[in-house]
Amino acid sequence: MKVRILYFARLRETLSIDEETIELPEGTTVETLLRILKNRHQALRRLRFLVAVNAEYASPNRGLRKGDVIALFPPVSGG
């Protein structure tokens, strides 16, 4: 199944890409996807980020489906 990965802010700058589409096996979870992405992009191993699936924050055990849009972005702090 294909999913679309969007990178925002520091992640986009570090990887020098805005997005990518990748093929995943059926039954892949967010946790498994992150492992795949960290192997694919070594720089992600040292960065902290949040994950949203189809514009909703996602837990590591969230299952992914064909056509999902996954956004990775750094934590935001404000004052």
N, C-alpha and C positions, 0 to 999 in steps of 0.2 A: 504494500500500500504506500502511496506517496503522501507526504505531508510537507507543508511549507514552514520554514523556520525564518523568523524575522529577528534581526539583531538591532538593538537600540543603544544610543549614547556611547559609553566607553567600550562596550562590546563591539559595536560596529566599527569604531575607530581602531581598536586593537586588531580585529580580524580583517579589516579593509574590505568588508562585504556588508551589504544591507540585508540580504536574504539568500536563501538557497532552498531547493527542493530536494528531499532525499527519499529513498525507498527504504521502508522498514517492514519487518515481518509482522503479520497479523498478531495481535495480542501484546504489542509493545506498550510498555508503560512510560510515564514521564521519566521515572528513575532510569530505566533502560536507555531511553533516548539520550539523557544527559551523559550517561557513560559512553555511548556511541559518539556524541559530539565532542566530548573531552578527549577521546582517542583521535578523532579527526582533526581537532584544533587544539593543540597542546596549550595554547595561551588561556583557554577556558579553565584549565586546572587551577590557575592561581587567582581567578576572579570570582567574586561573589555576585550572584544574580538571582532574580525572581523569574518564575515561569508562569505564563498564562496560556491557556488553550482556548481558542475561540473567544478571546477577550474576557476570560474569567480566570482568576488565580487558580493554579492547579497544584494538587498535592503529588508527591512522588509516586503514589500508587494509582494515580488516574490513568485509565486506559486510553489509548489513542485510536482514532479511526481514520480511514481513508479521507483525504481532503482537509483534515484538521489544519489550523493555522496556529503555530506555536510561537509565542513572542518571548524573547529573553531580554531582560533589562536589569540594570543595577538597582539595588535598593535606593529608595529616595528618602532623604531626611529634610526636615524643614524646621523653621523656628518661628 
